[in-house]
Amino acid sequence: MQSREFFVNRRFFDDKHFPYGFSRSGDFTFDEVKVLESHGVLFRALSAGMVGDANDDDQHFLDVMAGKTPASSLAEKAWLKYLQRCNRAPVWLTTRRLADEADIEFEADDDEVDDDFEEAVEA
């Protein structure tokens, strides 16, 4: 276990879920990005039980993460939002589309096409 100060002064990144950063993801507001980057390392360490000297605020954060208390601060709400975005199902887009029966192309006989062409030339 490390002291709380070890985790406070570090900037938080998550290249796995947000490879272009929190601010470019479009999921977080500017204030949420600042909170996540400045406190994210501490929040992750608290959740993992790696902080040895947790204070009252840290204990309240752990209560919020356990669902005992509703989130009240911007930092707690931002961390919950971060966890939701990390655990959401991936979206897969494909460009292949199977044709329906209604998508059958127009069919014409050669005789009909020739008659229409001759009528157009005569006019």
C-alpha positions as CSV (number, residue, x, y, z in Angstrom):
1,M,0.0,0.0,0.0
2,Q,1.1,3.5,-0.9
3,S,0.4,6.8,0.8
4,R,-2.3,9.0,-0.6
5,E,0.2,11.7,-1.8
6,F,1.8,9.1,-4.1
7,F,-1.4,9.0,-6.2
8,V,-2.6,12.6,-5.9
9,N,0.2,14.3,-8.0
10,R,-0.1,12.0,-11.0
11,R,-2.0,12.7,-14.2
12,F,-4.6,10.0,-15.2
13,F,-4.8,8.6,-18.8
14,D,-6.7,5.6,-20.1
15,D,-5.3,4.8,-23.5
16,K,-7.2,1.5,-23.7
17,H,-10.7,3.0,-23.6
18,F,-10.0,6.6,-24.6
19,P,-6.9,6.4,-27.0
20,Y,-7.3,10.1,-28.0
21,G,-7.9,11.4,-24.5
22,F,-10.9,12.2,-22.5
23,S,-11.4,15.7,-24.0
24,R,-11.5,14.3,-27.6
25,S,-13.9,11.5,-26.8
26,G,-17.0,13.6,-26.7
27,D,-18.2,11.8,-23.6
28,F,-17.1,14.3,-20.9
29,T,-17.5,18.0,-20.3
30,F,-14.4,20.2,-19.9
31,D,-14.8,20.2,-16.1
32,E,-15.2,16.5,-16.0
33,V,-12.0,16.0,-18.0
34,K,-10.0,18.2,-15.6
35,V,-11.3,16.2,-12.6
36,L,-10.6,12.9,-14.2
37,E,-7.1,13.8,-15.3
38,S,-6.2,15.3,-11.9
39,H,-7.9,12.7,-9.6
40,G,-8.3,9.6,-11.7
41,V,-5.1,7.9,-10.5
42,L,-6.2,8.4,-6.9
43,F,-9.8,7.1,-7.7
44,R,-8.4,4.0,-9.4
45,A,-6.1,3.3,-6.4
46,L,-8.9,3.8,-3.9
47,S,-11.1,1.4,-5.9
48,A,-8.3,-1.2,-5.9
49,G,-7.6,-0.8,-2.2
50,M,-4.0,0.5,-2.8
51,V,-4.2,3.6,-0.6
52,G,-3.0,3.1,3.0
53,D,-3.9,6.4,4.6
54,A,-7.4,7.2,3.2
55,N,-9.1,10.3,4.7
56,D,-12.9,11.0,5.2
57,D,-13.3,12.2,1.6
58,D,-11.7,9.0,0.3
59,Q,-14.0,6.9,2.5
60,H,-17.0,8.9,1.2
61,F,-15.8,8.1,-2.3
62,L,-15.6,4.4,-1.5
63,D,-19.2,4.5,-0.1
64,V,-20.4,6.1,-3.3
65,M,-18.6,3.4,-5.4
66,A,-20.2,0.7,-3.2
67,G,-23.7,2.3,-3.8
68,K,-24.2,3.1,-0.1
69,T,-24.3,6.9,-0.8
70,P,-25.4,8.8,-3.9
71,A,-22.8,10.8,-5.8
72,S,-22.7,14.4,-4.7
73,S,-19.5,16.0,-6.0
74,L,-18.5,16.6,-9.6
75,A,-15.5,14.2,-9.1
76,E,-17.7,11.4,-7.9
77,K,-20.2,11.9,-10.8
78,A,-17.4,12.1,-13.3
79,W,-15.8,8.9,-12.1
80,L,-19.1,7.0,-12.2
81,K,-19.6,8.3,-15.7
82,Y,-16.1,7.2,-16.6
83,L,-16.8,3.7,-15.3
84,Q,-20.1,3.5,-17.3
85,R,-18.3,4.5,-20.5
86,C,-15.6,1.9,-20.0
87,N,-18.1,-0.9,-19.4
88,R,-20.5,-0.1,-22.3
89,A,-20.9,-2.6,-25.1
90,P,-18.9,-1.9,-28.2
91,V,-20.7,-0.7,-31.3
92,W,-19.9,-2.6,-34.5
93,L,-20.8,-1.1,-37.9
94,T,-20.8,-3.1,-41.1
95,T,-21.4,-1.9,-44.6
96,R,-22.7,-5.2,-46.0
97,R,-26.4,-5.4,-46.4
98,L,-28.4,-8.4,-47.5
99,A,-30.9,-7.7,-50.3
100,D,-34.6,-7.9,-49.5
101,E,-37.1,-9.3,-51.9
102,A,-38.3,-5.7,-52.4
103,D,-34.8,-4.7,-53.6
104,I,-35.0,-6.8,-56.8
105,E,-34.0,-4.7,-59.8
106,F,-36.4,-3.8,-62.6
107,E,-36.6,-6.6,-65.2
108,A,-37.4,-5.8,-68.9
109,D,-37.6,-7.9,-72.0
110,D,-35.4,-6.9,-75.0
111,D,-38.5,-6.4,-77.1
112,E,-39.9,-3.8,-74.8
113,V,-36.6,-1.9,-74.7
114,D,-36.3,-2.0,-78.5
115,D,-39.8,-0.7,-79.0
116,D,-39.2,2.2,-76.6
117,F,-36.0,3.1,-78.3
118,E,-37.6,3.1,-81.7
119,E,-40.4,5.3,-80.5
120,A,-37.9,7.7,-79.0
121,V,-35.9,7.9,-82.2
122,E,-39.0,8.5,-84.4
123,A,-40.1,11.4,-82.2
